[in-house]
């Protein structure tokens, strides 16, 4: 099958012989990819959210920390609901969604690390005390809200890393599964344990776990409600890296930061479009996936970063990417 690619008036459209098309509109930044009647959101506006705090506020259950110096561009989403072990309650979810929405349209944020400041815990899952007070309709609405949050995290345009230095159970593991990469301490316990509570994973876990580790293994883990440690999780392909816990209790975070530092020097627009190509392509058959790749590649061609990458190669120096 052949494709025609036209670029004019800030519009790119790839036309298939069957009349279908992939395309995007450019309005001061890539707003989204379009395939038929499906819009593929990619927020690349060159805006920087200056209102985000970088230090914890007294009432914050979730906060943002922007690293500086050579680590400028790495952002941490910090969970600090100490009394409830980072349980996913109403306030926690609201604060997290606000942060995710803001970061998703901030090109200054190149890599995002999700970490916990609660010792021994990444996220303990849903707040069962809050859930116990809900009727059936309220419970369904709450889980839908939680599922939407995980989808928002998975849709963030930049690479995301979950650093699990402690327990990630139920919704806590679903949060980690919504990230692109995961690191864990050997001592961290993780599992989709909902079946032990008369439930099933409802915030994306029943869909993301099979895509990550395979359908048969995912069924085994979900049917049994089994918990696995960081080392076992590495062998299962559940995490990208695992390591012995250190004395300060942040070994997984240290690994995540090391990964982020490897990603940081690379061309940010290329990384975001590579993520888009993989995330969208894996959901469709190969012909459509290749068209998505071609579309994403066509969007990299006119960037200054591509020109800088070529120039740096020819001049035998390190490239200086600006995200333009």
Backbone torsions as a table, in degrees:
resi	resn	phi	psi	omega
1	UNK	NA	137.8	180.0
2	UNK	-109.3	158.9	-178.5
3	UNK	-130.8	145.7	173.9
4	UNK	-108.2	132.6	-178.7
5	UNK	-118.1	119.7	178.3
6	UNK	-116.1	135.8	179.2
7	UNK	-125.5	112.2	179.9
8	UNK	-158.7	145.9	175.4
9	UNK	49.6	44.9	177.8
10	UNK	60.7	28.1	177.9
11	UNK	-129.7	132.9	175.2
12	UNK	-117.9	131.9	-179.6
13	UNK	-139.1	127.0	175.6
14	UNK	-106.0	117.7	-172.2
15	UNK	-104.3	128.6	175.8
16	UNK	-88.9	156.3	177.6
17	UNK	-60.3	-25.8	-179.0
18	UNK	-81.1	2.7	177.5
19	UNK	97.1	-16.0	176.4
20	UNK	-71.3	167.2	-177.0
21	UNK	-152.2	151.1	168.3
22	UNK	-116.5	139.0	179.3
23	UNK	-162.9	173.4	174.8
24	UNK	-147.3	154.8	175.1
25	UNK	-106.2	140.8	-179.7
26	UNK	-113.0	111.9	179.0
27	UNK	-130.4	78.3	-179.8
28	UNK	72.5	16.1	-175.5
29	UNK	147.8	156.0	-177.2
30	UNK	-72.7	120.7	-178.8
31	UNK	-92.6	-31.2	-178.5
32	UNK	176.5	161.2	174.5
33	UNK	-101.5	144.0	-178.7
34	UNK	-122.8	127.8	175.5
35	UNK	-128.8	104.3	-174.9
36	UNK	62.1	-120.8	179.1
37	UNK	-102.2	17.0	-179.0
38	UNK	-107.9	123.7	177.0
39	UNK	-96.6	129.9	179.3
40	UNK	-103.2	103.0	-171.3
41	UNK	-72.0	130.3	172.3
42	UNK	-140.1	109.6	-177.1
43	UNK	-96.1	104.3	-179.9
44	UNK	-118.5	26.3	176.9
45	UNK	-59.6	141.1	179.3
46	UNK	-86.9	72.3	177.7
47	UNK	-124.9	151.4	178.7
48	UNK	-126.4	123.2	-179.2
49	UNK	-79.3	106.7	-175.1
50	UNK	-87.2	-10.7	-176.2
51	UNK	-83.5	-5.9	-177.9
52	UNK	-72.7	138.9	177.9
53	UNK	-85.1	148.8	178.6
54	UNK	-109.5	-4.1	175.5
55	UNK	-122.0	154.5	-177.4
56	UNK	-67.3	140.2	170.9
57	UNK	-101.3	154.6	-173.3
58	UNK	-55.0	-34.6	-175.8
59	UNK	-95.1	2.3	-174.1
60	UNK	-78.1	124.9	171.1
61	UNK	-91.9	-24.1	175.3
62	UNK	-135.1	136.0	-176.6
63	UNK	-139.7	173.4	-178.8
64	UNK	-121.3	137.8	173.7
65	UNK	-129.8	123.0	177.4
66	UNK	-98.9	124.2	178.1
67	UNK	-78.5	156.8	-177.2
68	UNK	-128.3	-170.4	-177.6
69	UNK	64.3	-136.1	179.5
70	UNK	-67.5	-15.3	179.4
71	UNK	-96.0	9.3	178.0
72	UNK	-57.5	128.9	-176.1
73	UNK	112.0	-18.4	174.6
74	UNK	-91.2	127.8	-178.6
75	UNK	-122.1	138.2	177.3
76	UNK	-109.3	130.6	168.9
77	UNK	-97.3	112.7	-169.4
78	UNK	-106.1	120.2	178.1
79	UNK	-95.3	128.0	-173.3
80	UNK	-141.9	40.2	177.4
81	UNK	-88.9	78.1	-169.5
82	UNK	-60.8	-46.5	-172.8
83	UNK	-65.9	-27.5	-176.6
84	UNK	-113.9	18.0	175.8
85	UNK	55.1	39.6	-179.5
86	UNK	60.4	29.7	177.4
87	UNK	-61.7	146.9	-174.4
88	UNK	-84.2	86.6	178.0
89	UNK	-102.5	-178.1	-175.0
90	UNK	-59.6	-48.9	-177.7
91	UNK	-65.6	-44.8	179.5
92	UNK	-56.6	-48.5	-178.2
93	UNK	-64.0	-43.1	-179.8
94	UNK	-61.7	-45.0	180.0
95	UNK	-66.7	-40.2	179.0
96	UNK	-63.9	-44.5	-178.9
97	UNK	-63.1	-39.7	178.9
98	UNK	-61.8	-42.8	179.6
99	UNK	-66.1	-45.8	-178.5
100	UNK	-62.0	-43.2	179.2
101	UNK	-60.1	-43.3	-179.3
102	UNK	-67.6	-46.9	-178.1
103	UNK	-65.6	-32.2	-175.6
104	UNK	-64.1	-23.0	179.7
105	UNK	-111.3	26.1	-178.0
106	UNK	-118.6	104.7	-177.8
107	UNK	-73.3	-11.1	176.0
108	UNK	-73.1	-18.2	178.9
109	UNK	-91.5	109.6	-174.5
110	UNK	-98.7	-30.8	177.0
111	UNK	-143.1	138.5	-179.5
112	UNK	-120.5	128.5	177.0
113	UNK	-109.2	127.5	173.2
114	UNK	-96.1	122.6	-178.8
115	UNK	-140.7	165.6	-179.8
116	UNK	-118.0	143.5	173.4
117	UNK	-102.2	5.6	177.1
118	UNK	-91.8	117.1	-176.2
119	UNK	-57.0	131.7	174.7
120	UNK	77.7	4.9	-176.7
121	UNK	-139.6	132.5	166.9
122	UNK	-89.3	-62.8	174.7
123	UNK	-158.8	126.6	-174.0
124	UNK	-83.4	1.3	178.7
125	UNK	99.1	-161.5	-176.7
126	UNK	-63.5	149.9	176.9
127	UNK	-78.5	98.2	-174.6
128	UNK	-69.5	-24.9	176.2
129	UNK	-66.5	-41.6	175.7
130	UNK	-67.2	-42.1	-178.3
131	UNK	-62.1	-35.6	-177.2
132	UNK	-62.4	-25.4	-178.4
133	UNK	-89.3	-0.7	-176.4
134	UNK	-93.6	145.4	169.5
135	UNK	-83.5	179.5	-175.0
136	UNK	-59.9	-41.8	-178.8
137	UNK	-66.9	-43.5	179.9
138	UNK	-65.1	-39.3	179.4
139	UNK	-63.7	-42.6	179.0
140	UNK	-64.2	-40.8	178.9
141	UNK	-64.8	-40.0	179.9
142	UNK	-64.4	-45.4	-179.4
143	UNK	-65.3	-36.4	176.1
144	UNK	-62.4	-40.1	177.7
145	UNK	-63.6	-40.7	178.7
146	UNK	-67.3	-42.1	178.1
147	UNK	-61.3	-40.3	178.3
148	UNK	-63.9	-38.9	177.0
149	UNK	-60.2	-46.0	-179.6
150	UNK	-64.7	-36.4	176.5
151	UNK	-65.1	-39.4	177.5
152	UNK	-63.0	-40.2	177.9
153	UNK	-65.1	-45.5	179.6
154	UNK	-63.1	-27.3	-177.4
155	UNK	-89.3	-1.1	178.4
156	UNK	-58.6	136.1	-172.3
157	UNK	-73.9	-22.7	-179.5
158	UNK	-95.8	163.4	176.8
159	UNK	-61.5	140.3	178.1
160	UNK	-124.3	144.0	-177.3
161	UNK	-132.2	129.0	174.3
162	UNK	-98.2	123.6	179.5
163	UNK	-104.7	103.1	-174.4
164	UNK	-99.0	95.2	177.0
165	UNK	-93.3	2.2	178.5
166	UNK	-157.6	-163.3	-172.8
167	UNK	-60.4	134.1	173.5
168	UNK	-129.5	95.8	-171.4
169	UNK	-120.7	144.1	177.9
170	UNK	55.1	-122.0	179.5
171	UNK	-60.1	-24.2	176.9
172	UNK	-67.0	-41.0	176.0
173	UNK	-72.3	-33.7	176.9
174	UNK	-62.3	-35.4	175.2
175	UNK	-62.4	-45.7	179.2
176	UNK	-64.6	-37.9	179.3
177	UNK	-66.4	-25.5	178.2
178	UNK	-74.9	-14.8	177.7
179	UNK	-83.3	161.6	-179.7
180	UNK	-73.2	-39.4	-175.7
181	UNK	-132.5	155.1	-179.5
182	UNK	-137.9	136.6	171.5
183	UNK	-122.1	153.4	-177.0
184	UNK	-149.0	147.7	168.1
185	UNK	-79.8	149.7	178.2
186	UNK	-55.7	-33.6	-175.9
187	UNK	-77.4	-12.7	-178.5
188	UNK	-68.9	134.5	176.0
189	UNK	-104.4	133.2	-179.6
190	UNK	-139.8	148.4	179.1
191	UNK	178.1	152.7	171.3
192	UNK	-93.6	93.7	-168.8
193	UNK	-98.3	13.8	-172.8
194	UNK	-59.3	-34.2	-178.1
195	UNK	-65.1	-20.9	176.5
196	UNK	-77.2	-9.3	178.9
197	UNK	-113.6	13.4	179.6
198	UNK	79.0	19.6	-177.3
199	UNK	-127.0	-178.2	168.3
200	UNK	-128.9	161.2	178.6
201	UNK	-58.2	123.7	-173.5
202	UNK	-119.3	3.7	-179.5
203	UNK	-117.0	37.7	176.2
204	UNK	101.3	-10.2	-175.7
205	UNK	-63.4	-36.5	-178.8
206	UNK	-70.5	-13.7	179.5
207	UNK	-106.6	-40.1	-176.7
208	UNK	-78.2	-34.8	-179.9
209	UNK	-63.6	-46.9	177.4
210	UNK	-60.7	-35.1	179.1
211	UNK	-69.0	-24.5	-177.5
212	UNK	-89.5	-45.6	-172.6
213	UNK	-114.1	-4.6	-177.7
214	UNK	102.1	150.3	-172.5
215	UNK	-66.3	-41.4	-175.8
216	UNK	-66.0	-46.7	179.6
217	UNK	-67.0	-38.5	178.5
218	UNK	-61.8	-41.7	177.7
219	UNK	-62.0	-42.2	178.9
220	UNK	-60.8	-45.2	-177.8
221	UNK	-68.2	-38.9	-178.1
222	UNK	-77.6	-41.5	179.3
223	UNK	-61.1	-38.4	-176.9
224	UNK	-89.2	-16.6	-174.6
225	UNK	64.9	26.9	-173.3
226	UNK	-68.9	143.5	172.8
227	UNK	-103.7	139.0	178.8
228	UNK	-126.8	149.9	176.7
229	UNK	-83.0	173.8	-176.5
230	UNK	-61.3	-39.9	-178.7
231	UNK	-67.5	-42.7	177.1
232	UNK	-65.2	-38.4	179.3
233	UNK	-61.8	-35.4	177.7
234	UNK	-64.8	-43.2	178.9
235	UNK	-65.3	-29.4	-179.7
236	UNK	-83.1	-10.6	-176.0
237	UNK	83.4	13.1	-179.3
238	UNK	-76.3	-30.2	177.2
239	UNK	-126.5	157.8	-179.9
240	UNK	-83.9	-35.8	-179.6
241	UNK	-144.3	146.5	177.1
242	UNK	-142.1	150.4	-175.0
243	UNK	-154.3	160.4	174.4
244	UNK	-60.5	142.2	176.6
245	UNK	-69.4	146.3	179.3
246	UNK	-100.6	180.0	-175.8
247	UNK	-68.2	-27.0	-179.6
248	UNK	-90.4	-2.7	174.6
249	UNK	73.9	23.1	-178.0
250	UNK	-132.2	36.0	-178.2
251	UNK	-63.0	-40.9	179.5
252	UNK	-65.7	-38.6	176.7
253	UNK	-63.4	-41.3	178.4
254	UNK	-60.1	-41.6	177.2
255	UNK	-65.6	-40.5	179.6
256	UNK	-64.6	-40.1	179.1
257	UNK	-65.3	-38.8	177.0
258	UNK	-62.5	-42.1	176.6
259	UNK	-62.2	-44.8	-179.6
260	UNK	-60.7	-38.5	179.6
261	UNK	-68.7	-26.7	174.1
262	UNK	-72.6	-35.0	-178.5
263	UNK	-77.0	-37.3	-170.3
264	UNK	-52.0	-41.9	-176.9
265	UNK	-73.9	-11.2	-175.3
266	UNK	-79.4	162.8	-176.0
267	UNK	-64.8	117.3	-172.5
268	UNK	-66.0	-38.0	178.7
269	UNK	-67.0	-40.9	178.6
270	UNK	-62.5	-40.5	179.3
271	UNK	-64.3	-45.1	-179.1
272	UNK	-63.3	-40.2	179.7
273	UNK	-73.9	-31.6	174.1
274	UNK	-64.0	-41.1	176.8
275	UNK	-62.4	-44.5	179.5
276	UNK	-60.6	-44.7	-178.9
277	UNK	-61.2	-43.6	-179.3
278	UNK	-69.8	-47.0	-176.8
279	UNK	-64.0	-40.7	-179.3
280	UNK	-79.7	-39.5	-176.5
281	UNK	-65.7	-34.0	-177.0
282	UNK	-67.6	-16.8	-176.2
283	UNK	-90.9	-7.9	-175.0
284	UNK	-127.2	172.6	179.5
285	UNK	-73.4	165.9	-166.1
286	UNK	-60.6	-39.4	-178.4
287	UNK	-61.8	-45.3	178.1
288	UNK	-67.9	-36.6	179.2
289	UNK	-62.3	-41.1	178.9
290	UNK	-66.5	-33.3	176.4
291	UNK	-67.1	-38.6	176.8
292	UNK	-63.7	-42.6	177.7
293	UNK	-60.6	-44.1	-179.3
294	UNK	-62.6	-41.0	178.1
295	UNK	-61.0	-48.5	-179.9
296	UNK	-62.2	-39.6	179.3
297	UNK	-64.5	-40.0	-179.5
298	UNK	-63.4	-25.9	-179.8
299	UNK	-78.7	-20.8	177.9
300	UNK	-81.6	-32.0	-173.4
301	UNK	-51.9	-46.0	-176.1
302	UNK	-82.2	3.6	-175.0
303	UNK	-78.2	151.7	175.4
304	UNK	-66.4	-31.8	179.3
305	UNK	-61.5	-38.9	178.4
306	UNK	-63.7	-41.9	178.7
307	UNK	-64.1	-39.4	178.9
308	UNK	-66.0	-40.1	178.9
309	UNK	-61.8	-42.7	178.3
310	UNK	-66.6	-42.1	-179.7
311	UNK	-64.8	-42.1	-179.7
312	UNK	-63.6	-38.1	178.2
313	UNK	-63.4	-46.6	-178.3
314	UNK	-67.7	-33.8	-178.5
315	UNK	-90.3	0.2	177.0
316	UNK	56.1	52.0	177.5
317	UNK	-137.9	169.4	176.8
318	UNK	-76.6	137.5	178.9
319	UNK	-73.9	153.1	175.7
320	UNK	-119.0	92.6	-176.2
321	UNK	-83.6	138.2	-178.3
322	UNK	-112.6	-6.7	-178.0
323	UNK	80.3	27.0	179.5
324	UNK	-121.2	NA	NA
